[in-house]
Amino acid sequence: MTFTSTRFGQFTYFSTQLGDTNWSGKNILDFGGNVGNILRDPNSTIDPERYWCLDVDKDSIEQGKVSFPSSHWLFYDRFSFFFNPNGVRSLPLPHMDESFTYIVAYSVFTNTCETDMLELVAELKRKLTPDGALAFTFIDPHYMSWGECSRNNLQWRLDLETERHHITEAEANDVDARAQNAKWFTLVNGADLYIETEDVRSYPPEEQRTFHVFHTTDYMRSLFPNATIRPPVNNEMQHCCIIRN
Ligand SMILES: C[S@@+](CC[C@H](N)C(=O)[O-])C[C@H]1O[C@@H](n2cnc3c(N)ncnc32)[C@H](O)[C@@H]1O
């Protein structure tokens, strides 16, 4: 099972969030960068030879290597519920000699349990240059990303799961009601809601379909008190958490 990202615009998103459009001459680590779509953003100023991509999806790493041979592609065989169900739990980051001005992770910790996110953020921070920044996205379930549609981010996800017939409308309404006051929660396979707990029942690898983690902005502030948290930009639904050295 491989996953090829069809999302684009990551450079525009992160350069706006970081207030810097000139990334040329800077080492960049794209954590969970998949096939490297950030390099395809027409606004990108990243030097391909200064771009490193680390991902738990082996096929994406292989594809990225073919498209951008002068960049650096590293397969990271760490467990991920959906993306690498047979991976190694708590595997440390592979050794890299370089340090990075920007480490970005678009839509990676939105699929990762909290223990993993905290462990990985701590490890990634150690790979920053003294003037560097780590920027990663998260999804606030109660935030209305697209004002005009009057559905919040969780409802948007539930609408999608309903349209795809993964869950019924009644199940969607039930999840929505139960998640109302939660600071954070995980929605597994569209229907199984785990509120403020990592005690997720075990699913056979072939049943590990989706693992969407939602965090409120206040909760992220409590986890990362020194971070700057910014609302979505570039018509996206994801907030950005920025940690500077
Ligand atoms: C939703 S995709 C986003 C891909 C890419 N950032 C983009 O915007 O196109 C999430 C990516 O994170 C990767 N991933 C998930 N958990 C990871 C982990 N613990 N370490 C590194 N990559 C991970 C997945 O394999 C997948 O490529």
The ligand as a MOL file (V3000), in Angstrom:
LIG
                    3D

  0  0  0     0  0            999 V3000
M  V30 BEGIN CTAB
M  V30 COUNTS 27 29 0 0 0
M  V30 BEGIN ATOM
M  V30 1 C -0.9890 13.4150 4.2160 0
M  V30 2 S 0.5990 13.0020 3.6540 0 CHG=1
M  V30 3 C 1.3340 14.5740 3.3220 0
M  V30 4 C 2.5130 14.4710 2.4180 0
M  V30 5 C 3.2750 15.7580 2.1350 0
M  V30 6 N 3.7080 16.4300 3.3310 0
M  V30 7 C 2.4470 16.6780 1.2770 0
M  V30 8 O 1.9730 17.6950 1.7950 0
M  V30 9 O 2.2980 16.3750 0.0870 0 CHG=-1
M  V30 10 C 1.4550 12.4860 5.1180 0
M  V30 11 C 2.8440 11.9730 4.8300 0
M  V30 12 O 3.5210 11.7940 6.0750 0
M  V30 13 C 4.2160 10.5730 6.0410 0
M  V30 14 N 4.3920 10.1460 7.4450 0
M  V30 15 C 3.4500 9.7160 8.3070 0
M  V30 16 N 4.0020 9.4650 9.5160 0
M  V30 17 C 5.3220 9.7600 9.4120 0
M  V30 18 C 6.4260 9.7040 10.3030 0
M  V30 19 N 6.2930 9.2780 11.5680 0
M  V30 20 N 7.6420 10.0720 9.8450 0
M  V30 21 C 7.8060 10.5000 8.5530 0
M  V30 22 N 6.8070 10.5480 7.6660 0
M  V30 23 C 5.5750 10.1880 8.0780 0
M  V30 24 C 3.3420 9.6680 5.1970 0
M  V30 25 O 4.0210 8.5740 4.6650 0
M  V30 26 C 2.8650 10.6290 4.1160 0
M  V30 27 O 3.7600 10.6930 3.0470 0
M  V30 END ATOM
M  V30 BEGIN BOND
M  V30 1 1 1 2
M  V30 2 1 2 3
M  V30 3 1 2 10
M  V30 4 1 3 4
M  V30 5 1 4 5
M  V30 6 1 5 6
M  V30 7 1 5 7
M  V30 8 2 7 8
M  V30 9 1 7 9
M  V30 10 1 10 11
M  V30 11 1 11 12
M  V30 12 1 11 26
M  V30 13 1 12 13
M  V30 14 1 13 14
M  V30 15 1 13 24
M  V30 16 1 14 15
M  V30 17 1 14 23
M  V30 18 2 15 16
M  V30 19 1 16 17
M  V30 20 1 17 18
M  V30 21 2 17 23
M  V30 22 1 18 19
M  V30 23 2 18 20
M  V30 24 1 20 21
M  V30 25 2 21 22
M  V30 26 1 22 23
M  V30 27 1 24 25
M  V30 28 1 24 26
M  V30 29 1 26 27
M  V30 END BOND
M  V30 END CTAB
M  END
